[in-house]
């Protein structure tokens, strides 16, 4: 019976998403843009959403006056809906992609160089600007095949629609899912694909995360980009870590490009130093365009035990000191055994 009701719920969710999805695909661009602005405004009216966004902005940018916090908060919702609806609207349609996107000068030539030399790109981006378009532009303009790491949608019907039915409409772009992502990413690298991954997710240390500095606060972040580059080096596969971005310019176009690390990989002391530089580049982009960052995420959720008191005070109210199981799978198992005893 449970399965039956789950199927009913999945079907209802699919219909609720599929109808507006189809409308977005056929809308003229100005109508799509206006709808995104209205829905973004409605989202910002929700107190839990508004509180979370503003708490994150205050934690990251405590120097900002309250008026500016409110402006960024509203604009953040607008940009989020604009990016998501426009990505659905343009994906798989060459004319629409050209209408919405423009590569940064020199970016296409650089991508073609990587493709022609067989260099695997490990393309790292935060939830900034149109991060979905960032993964789309490399294969579309540079011909570089990208396997993007994404979280699956629990609803299998929506998962097919939004991933294989939308994201994979662009030739040269495929999705690999977060569960078992490293193994799938290694297979993709062997097969000649680059890897696209998000840098600003809360990856537990027990799952390969480390704490690095982000806006002066320690946050857990995945070491996957460094791990994948080191794998390529061991196997003699040419590879390069790039920080990718796709942010809006004053005309509303999505400008896509990338930045190199400041020095060759073997000159870094360890993985943490590489990940810290990627986070520093992220922060520099976000400081320039704070309204284009996804502030409605519990990015500052975990406070390391050894955090100084003055730094602890900057964390949002939802932040917690994680348990031992956050750091160790062994501790996680022990906790479960203790509970069962």
N, C-alpha and C positions, 0 to 999 in steps of 0.2 A: 504493500500500500504506500509506503514511504517513497519507493521508486516512482510510483505512478504520479504522486503529487509533485515530486521533483521535476518529472518530465513536463507536467502541466505548467509549473512555474517557469521552467526554461523556455517553453514555447511562448508564454505570455511576455517574458522579458525580450525574447527575440523579436516578436511582433512590435513591441513598444519601441525598440531601437530601429528595426528594419524600415518602418514607415518613414520616420524623419530622415534616415540615411538615404533612402531613395529620393526624397524631396530635395535634399542637399545636392545630390548628384545632378539633378536637372535644373536647379535654380540658376538664374543669371547671377553673375558675381556680385553686383551691388545688393541684390536681395539676400544672398547668402551672408554677406558682410553685415547687413543690418540685423538679420536674425541672430547672428553671433553676438552682436553688441547688446541686443535685448536680453538674450538668455544669460549672457555674462553679468548684466546688471541685476537680473533676478537672482542669480546665484549669490551675488555679493550681499543681497538683502538678508540671506540666511545667517542668523547670529553665529552658529558654530563655525561656519566657513569664514566669516569676517573676523571672528576672534582669533582663529588659528593663523590666518594670514598676517594679521597685525602683530600677533605675539612673535612670529618668526622674524618679521621685519625689524621689530624693536630689539630682538636678541642680536641680530646680525649687524644692524646699523643704528646703534643707540644714540648716535650723534644727530640723527634726523629730527626735525621738529614734527610735532604731531600732525600738522596740516599736510606735510609731505608724506607721512606714513599713510594717511587716509587716501591721498591721491594714488599712491603706488598700489594700495590695497584694491581700489576699484579698477584701476587699469590692468592689474594682474589677471582678474577674472575675464576682462574683455579680451586680452591677448590669448588666454588659454582657449576660450571658445573660438576665437578667430582662427588660431592655428589648427585646432582639431577639425573644424568644419571645412576649412580651406584645403586641408590635406585630403579629406574624403572627396571634396569637389574636384581636385586637380589630378589625383593619383591615377596613373595609367593613361592620361590624356596629354599628348605632347604639347598641343597648343596651350592648354591650360597651365601646364608646368612652366612653359616659357613666359606666360602672362604674369605668373606669380613669383617666379624665382629668377635670380641672376647670380652667376658665380662671381666671386671676387677675382680681380685681375690676377692672372697667373695661375689660378687654382686648377683650371682645366688642363693646362700644359703639364703641371706638376703631377696630376693624377694619371695622365697618359704615360708619363715617364715611368711611374710605378707599375702600370699595367704592362708596358713593353719590356721592362727589365725583370718582370716576375716577382717584384717586391711586394710582400703581403703587407697591407695596411692594417694596423690595429688602431681603429678609429674611435677615439674616446670623446664623449660629449656629455654635458650636464642636461638637466631639464630646463633648458634655456632657449628662448626664441622658439622657432618651430623645429624642435629636435627630431620629429618624425621626418620632416623635409630634409634634414641634414643627412639622414641615411639614404634618402631617395636620390639626392643630387649626385653623389659620387658615381653610382652606376649609370645614371641617366646622361650626365655630361662628360664624365671621364672614362666611362666604359669599365670601371673597376667593379668586380663582383664583390658584393658585401653580404655576409651572413650576420644579421643583427640579432643580438640576444634580447629576448623579451619575455615578460611573464605571460603565461597562458591565461585566457579568460576562463573562469570556472564553468560557465555555460558553454557547452560544446558547439551549439549552433551559432552563438555570437562569436566564439573563437574562430570558427571557419569564416564567418563574414568579415571580421575585422583584420584577421591575419592573412590566411590564404586568399580570401576574397577581396581584400583591399591592399594591404601592404605589399603582397607579392605580385601585384599587377604590373609592377615595374620590372622589366627584364634585368637580371643581374642582382636582384635583391631577394633574399630568402630569410625566413625567420627560424631561429633556433631558440628553444625554450630554456628558461632559467634552471629548471631541474635537469641536472646532467649537462649543463651548458659547457663546462670546460672540456669534457670528452667530445661533445659535438663540435666545439670550436677548433679543437686540435684536428679533427677529421676534415673540417672545412679548410684549415690552413694547408694541410697536406694536399688537398684537391685544388689548391690555387686560389681560394677565396680569401678576402680580407675579413676582418671581424669588426663589427660595430657594437659598442657597449656603453652604457650609462655610468658615469663616474660618481654620481651623488646619491647613491642609495645606501641604506643602513645595513651593510653586510657585517654579520657577527664575526668576531675573531675565530670562533669555532668553524666558520664556513670560509675562512680565508680572508677576513677583513682585518684592518689595522686602524688605529686611531691616528688621524692627522688633523692639522689645524685648518679651520674654515671660518673666516670672519672672526678669528681670535678665539674660537671655541673648538674643543676636540670633538671630532665626529668619526664614527666607524665607516670605512670605505674599502671597497674591494681592491685586492692586489692583482686581479685578473689581467689587466693590461701588461704588467711587468712579468707575470708568470708566463703568459703566451709569448711574449718577446723572447724570454729566456729559453722557452721550448724551441722556438725557431732557431735560435743561435746554436743550441745543442745539435739540432738536426741539419744544420747547414742551409736552412731556408732563409733567404734574405727577407727582412721585415723592418718596419719602422712604426713607432708609436706617433700618432698625430692627434692633436687636440682639434676636434671639428666643431664648427658652429654654424648656425643658420639663424641670423637675427634680422629683425625688421629695420629698414632704413626709413628716412623721413617721408618717403613716398609710399610706404607700406609694402614695398617689395621685400622678399626674403633673400638676403644676401648670404650666400654660402661660401665657406672657405675653411682653412685650417692653419694651425700653427705648429711648428716643430718644437721639440724639446731644446733647451738652451745648449746642450752639449751631447756628445755621443753617449750611448747607454752605458758603455763599460767605464765611463768616468764617474758614474754615480756610486755612492758608497753602498747602497742597498735599495731594495724595492721601495721602502718607505720614502726615501728621498725622491724617487721618480714620481710616486703617487702624490707626494706633497706639491711638487712642481705643477702637476696637472690640476690640482685643486687651487693652486695660486693663480693659474691662468683662468680657471673658471671664475674665481672671485673677481679678477680684474674686469672680465666681461660683464658680470652681474652688477658691479659697482657703476659701470657706465650706463647700463640699461636695467635698473632694478625692477621696473614694471614688467619686464619680459621673462622673469624667473618664476618658476613654479613654487610659490611660497606656501601653498596649501598642502604641505606634506610634513610629517613629523621628523624633519631633518635633524633637529637638535634634541633627540629623544633620550639619548644615553649619556650619563655623566660618569666618567671614570672615577674610581674611589679616591685617587690621589690628586684630584682637581683642586687647586687652591680656592679658598672661600670667595675671594673677589671675582673669580671666573664663574664659580657656581651660581652666583647671584644673577648673572646675565642669562642663564638658561631660561626658556619658557616654563610656564607652570606645569606643562604635561611631561617634562623631563624626569627621568628616574635614574637611580644608580642601579645598574643591571646586576642580576644574580650571577653566581659562579658558572651556571649553565650557559650563560651568554658567551663565555670565553672558551668553554671546554665541553666537548661531547661526553667525555667521561663523567664530568660533574653533572651533566644533564641526566645521564643514566642513573647516577647515584641518587639524585634528587627523586627520580621516579621510584627507585627501590625503597628509599626512606618513606615515601608516601604510602607505598604498598605494604610496608612492614606493620 
